[in-house]
Amino acid sequence: MEEKELMTESDIHAFGIEIVYKQLAEAGWTLESADVFADRATQPQIVGSRDGELGFFVVRTELYPSRGRIEGEEVFRDLVNHANAHGASCYFASVSIANSEGKTEEEMAIPVKGVAYHVAFDGLVKMELPEQAAAK
């Protein structure tokens, strides 16, 4: 049996950013940058604007059956504060990818390079701190 090369954590992260980037472009966002090396604790992976709104997009990607998620309350707060300091709205994109060649739950979670993937991305969630949401 042939050994297949697996995606690294960085490959998986970059794949999720690519997925969200394409969705944002299709939704009419003018995309200024996409940075797979951005500090995940403090910086957005994608920056764009639409209709006068500056958007900072935080992308997290996981393998099936998991979904991408923020790494804790402090990281969430830091990301929102970073966006606010730049006059931007902060959005979260949770992505899950599944190996489409997998026949079992376990095989669907194996990140093989070069195969097709099923993607679960349900859109963006606006990230706000409780005091910001209450002020609206």
VODRENRO-666688 format. One record per residue (C-alpha): chain; residue number from 1; x, y, z. Coordinates in pm, 1 decimal. Layout:
// VODRENRO-666688
(A; NUM; (X; Y; Z)),
...
//
This chain:
// VODRENRO-666688
(A; 1; (0.0; 0.0; 0.0)),
(A; 2; (127.0; 344.5; -93.8)),
(A; 3; (214.6; 588.5; 187.3)),
(A; 4; (22.0; 910.6; 142.3)),
(A; 5; (161.4; 1244.2; 252.8)),
(A; 6; (-40.4; 1407.2; 529.1)),
(A; 7; (-122.8; 1773.7; 566.8)),
(A; 8; (49.3; 1949.6; 855.6)),
(A; 9; (-134.8; 2168.0; 1106.3)),
(A; 10; (-9.7; 2468.9; 906.1)),
(A; 11; (-145.1; 2316.8; 581.9)),
(A; 12; (-485.5; 2263.1; 744.3)),
(A; 13; (-489.2; 2621.8; 875.7)),
(A; 14; (-391.8; 2761.1; 533.0)),
(A; 15; (-661.7; 2550.7; 365.1)),
(A; 16; (-927.9; 2696.1; 594.7)),
(A; 17; (-806.7; 3049.5; 524.4)),
(A; 18; (-826.1; 2979.6; 150.8)),
(A; 19; (-1185.1; 2856.0; 186.2)),
(A; 20; (-1295.3; 3163.4; 383.7)),
(A; 21; (-1102.4; 3400.8; 155.1)),
(A; 22; (-1292.6; 3268.3; -148.5)),
(A; 23; (-1627.1; 3296.4; 33.8)),
(A; 24; (-1554.1; 3656.5; 134.5)),
(A; 25; (-1455.3; 3749.1; -222.1)),
(A; 26; (-1780.0; 3596.6; -351.6)),
(A; 27; (-1973.6; 3795.0; -89.0)),
(A; 28; (-1829.7; 4122.2; -222.4)),
(A; 29; (-1554.0; 4192.4; 27.6)),
(A; 30; (-1246.5; 4373.1; -105.3)),
(A; 31; (-968.4; 4167.5; 47.0)),
(A; 32; (-654.4; 4351.9; 149.3)),
(A; 33; (-454.8; 4065.6; 298.3)),
(A; 34; (-455.2; 3701.4; 397.2)),
(A; 35; (-181.0; 3588.4; 632.1)),
(A; 36; (-144.2; 3221.5; 720.5)),
(A; 37; (144.1; 3315.4; 952.4)),
(A; 38; (-48.9; 3578.8; 1152.6)),
(A; 39; (-27.2; 3529.8; 1528.4)),
(A; 40; (-345.0; 3333.0; 1599.8)),
(A; 41; (-370.1; 3474.9; 1951.1)),
(A; 42; (-371.8; 3843.0; 1852.6)),
(A; 43; (-411.9; 3895.2; 1476.9)),
(A; 44; (-673.4; 3825.7; 1210.8)),
(A; 45; (-589.3; 3594.8; 924.5)),
(A; 46; (-783.0; 3799.9; 667.2)),
(A; 47; (-844.9; 4174.1; 642.2)),
(A; 48; (-1100.3; 4322.3; 405.3)),
(A; 49; (-1360.4; 4591.9; 356.8)),
(A; 50; (-1712.2; 4615.7; 220.4)),
(A; 51; (-1960.4; 4902.9; 216.3)),
(A; 52; (-1732.6; 5119.4; 432.9)),
(A; 53; (-1680.4; 4851.3; 696.7)),
(A; 54; (-1331.2; 4727.7; 777.2)),
(A; 55; (-1342.8; 4360.5; 871.1)),
(A; 56; (-1087.9; 4149.8; 1057.2)),
(A; 57; (-1152.1; 3779.4; 1000.2)),
(A; 58; (-1033.1; 3513.7; 1241.9)),
(A; 59; (-1022.4; 3165.8; 1087.2)),
(A; 60; (-989.2; 2836.5; 1272.2)),
(A; 61; (-988.4; 2502.8; 1090.1)),
(A; 62; (-1015.1; 2152.2; 1233.0)),
(A; 63; (-1048.0; 1802.6; 1097.8)),
(A; 64; (-1378.1; 1618.2; 1092.6)),
(A; 65; (-1570.7; 1578.0; 1316.8)),
(A; 66; (-1434.6; 1881.4; 1504.9)),
(A; 67; (-1497.0; 2244.5; 1415.5)),
(A; 68; (-1250.2; 2531.2; 1438.5)),
(A; 69; (-1278.1; 2728.5; 1762.8)),
(A; 70; (-1116.1; 3017.7; 1947.9)),
(A; 71; (-850.2; 2913.1; 2198.2)),
(A; 72; (-1007.0; 3068.0; 2508.6)),
(A; 73; (-1165.6; 3383.4; 2647.6)),
(A; 74; (-839.6; 3581.3; 2666.6)),
(A; 75; (-761.2; 3514.7; 2299.8)),
(A; 76; (-1117.9; 3610.6; 2204.6)),
(A; 77; (-1087.8; 3937.7; 2399.5)),
(A; 78; (-743.9; 4018.5; 2250.9)),
(A; 79; (-866.7; 3961.4; 1895.1)),
(A; 80; (-1174.4; 4182.3; 1942.9)),
(A; 81; (-968.9; 4455.5; 2111.5)),
(A; 82; (-714.3; 4443.8; 1827.2)),
(A; 83; (-993.7; 4492.0; 1571.9)),
(A; 84; (-1150.6; 4774.5; 1775.2)),
(A; 85; (-814.3; 4952.5; 1801.0)),
(A; 86; (-807.5; 4961.4; 1419.3)),
(A; 87; (-1171.7; 5066.3; 1378.6)),
(A; 88; (-1261.8; 4722.8; 1245.0)),
(A; 89; (-1537.4; 4472.9; 1307.2)),
(A; 90; (-1413.6; 4129.4; 1411.5)),
(A; 91; (-1560.1; 3813.2; 1260.0)),
(A; 92; (-1501.3; 3446.5; 1333.8)),
(A; 93; (-1504.6; 3172.7; 1071.4)),
(A; 94; (-1518.0; 2814.0; 1196.4)),
(A; 95; (-1420.5; 2556.8; 934.3)),
(A; 96; (-1422.9; 2178.1; 939.1)),
(A; 97; (-1273.5; 1964.7; 665.1)),
(A; 98; (-1330.9; 1594.0; 599.7)),
(A; 99; (-1131.7; 1369.6; 368.5)),
(A; 100; (-1385.3; 1281.9; 97.7)),
(A; 101; (-1210.1; 950.3; 28.3)),
(A; 102; (-1267.7; 834.3; 385.2)),
(A; 103; (-1512.3; 546.7; 419.0)),
(A; 104; (-1521.6; 553.6; 799.3)),
(A; 105; (-1534.1; 832.0; 1058.8)),
(A; 106; (-1165.8; 770.7; 1133.5)),
(A; 107; (-1061.3; 786.0; 766.8)),
(A; 108; (-1254.9; 1109.4; 712.3)),
(A; 109; (-1035.3; 1267.7; 982.3)),
(A; 110; (-707.2; 1176.9; 808.5)),
(A; 111; (-567.4; 1490.2; 638.1)),
(A; 112; (-418.9; 1341.2; 320.3)),
(A; 113; (-259.3; 1589.3; 80.2)),
(A; 114; (-400.1; 1608.3; -270.8)),
(A; 115; (-742.1; 1454.1; -210.2)),
(A; 116; (-1080.4; 1624.0; -226.2)),
(A; 117; (-1239.7; 1745.8; 95.8)),
(A; 118; (-1590.0; 1802.5; 221.7)),
(A; 119; (-1602.6; 2144.6; 383.9)),
(A; 120; (-1833.1; 2263.6; 660.3)),
(A; 121; (-1841.8; 2642.9; 686.6)),
(A; 122; (-2166.4; 2800.5; 804.7)),
(A; 123; (-2064.2; 3163.0; 761.0)),
(A; 124; (-1932.7; 3432.6; 987.2)),
(A; 125; (-2005.5; 3511.9; 1350.5)),
(A; 126; (-1947.7; 3869.3; 1463.7)),
(A; 127; (-1718.2; 3874.5; 1764.8)),
(A; 128; (-1808.4; 4132.5; 2029.4)),
(A; 129; (-1726.9; 4175.5; 2393.9)),
(A; 130; (-2030.2; 4172.8; 2629.1)),
(A; 131; (-1999.3; 4544.3; 2708.6)),
(A; 132; (-1997.1; 4626.9; 2335.1)),
(A; 133; (-2308.6; 4422.9; 2265.7)),
(A; 134; (-2490.7; 4584.1; 2558.2)),
(A; 135; (-2403.2; 4933.2; 2433.3)),
(A; 136; (-2596.9; 4881.1; 2107.0)),
//
